[in-house]
Amino acid sequence: MNETIAAIATASGGALSVIRVSGDNAIETVNRIFSKDILNVPGYTLHYGEILENGEPVDEVLISVFRAPKSYTGEDLVEISGHGGSFVTRKVLSLVLGSGARMARRGEFTERAFLNGKMDLAQAESVNDLVKAGDEVNAKSAVKGIKGSVRKLLEPLIDSLSQIVALIEVNIDYPEYDDVEQLSEEELKPRVRAWIKEIDALIRKAQAAVNVRSGLNTVILGRPNVGKSSLLNALIEEDKAIVTDIAGTTRDLVEGTVRIDDLTLNLIDTAGIHEAGDSIEQIGIEKSMQALEKADFVIVVIDSTTGITEEDQKLLDLSEHMNRIIVYNKKDQAEVSGELSISALNRDIEPLIETIKSMYAEGILASKEETLNNERQIGLAIQAKQYMESVLESLEAGDEIDLVTVDLHRAWYALKEITGEAGREDLLDEIFSRFCLGK
């Protein structure tokens, strides 16, 4: 943290490039190779000049100066905006490094922002999410995260936990105080149940949103020649998979991506799963089984001209406990009454699309709202819920209140760890800020 770091902050090949320098000596480091003196300039100022090597100009640049703590990292920070191009950009970077900075590690600027209190851990993760966002839904979610949406979601849960812990601690340590609410097991249980219900709703919403934002790994499953490849072509609106009347045409995985409103399906057309006729086909079927194991969503295709065969039933049994839709294809030849029917070859698949949208409507809606943003955050929320379920079990078993405080503390720490703020001192501050214990 005491070292000055530097790195190229823009993608290579553009018309402009930015080199970011941060640390106690950032301004002095850049000043040594800049044609003007910026040692005493105020923050939030822009300066035109040249980067010099042995007195000779290397590039014509604009220097942005930010002074601690009012910068991205919370440290003195300089950004050098120069002409793009691999050679000149790396040349300027080498001069910065030669002037006293060291090469930054991946993510180190945002890490310093977190460590210097400029953002919490959830906000830092959202910075990375925004950089990687490939669509509007993910970009908007990341912006909300950067603005502290996760902290706002957690505050009521953390505050409620803090109140419970504080009351228990005070009841145990200061029973003589008449003005402190006395908390019994029967009064505590409904509070814990309400808390569990609230965090459970938050977890379910977040899981649905994360699935939608990251895209669903979708396997198109069926026996040979039921129209799986035709369905993939119809969904992605191009002829990516070979379609013939010959069974077993698809011998490897064929992939594509489709957007249905705000839902992304990462489609995998699998080789028809059946008794293989040769070793090459068997390899394709093995790959299909591996893809199925990793699938978030399965579309099981049945041939409506034959109905459910013995092979179809095996596939239905195989995918029984997965998120799936069963669709009957070839309705132009024979339509099955009361079932979801399409004609993939004629690209008449609107009923399937509407069913998928309906199935994931909650997730699509949640993806546009403020939620937890990734599996790490959801995992910690699940831990907190499990600790509180343990608290409830202990209370219902008749255990003394003071025996459940360990799990209450663990739940509190798990939530605070989502934003990277967990610490025993923080919990003590919460307790002592609520009661005048020294009166």
FENCOR-V41880 format. One record per run of one state. SS is the DSSP state (alpha for helix, beta for strand, coil for the rest). FROM is the first residue (numbers start at 1). TO is the last residue. Records with the same first field share a line. If there is no record, write none. Layout:
SS=FROM-TO, FROM-TO
//
This chain:
coil=1-4, 9-15, 23-25, 32-33, 35-44, 54-55, 67-76, 84-85, 99-101, 104-107, 116-120, 133-135, 147-148, 174-184, 215-215, 222-227, 237-253, 261-262, 270-278, 294-296, 304-309, 319-323, 330-340, 342-342, 344-347, 349-349, 360-360, 368-374, 397-400, 419-423, 435-439
beta=5-8, 16-22, 34-34, 45-53, 56-66, 77-83, 102-103, 216-221, 254-260, 263-269, 297-303, 324-329, 341-341, 343-343, 348-348
alpha=26-31, 86-98, 108-115, 121-132, 136-146, 149-173, 185-214, 228-236, 279-293, 310-318, 350-359, 361-367, 375-396, 401-418, 424-434
//
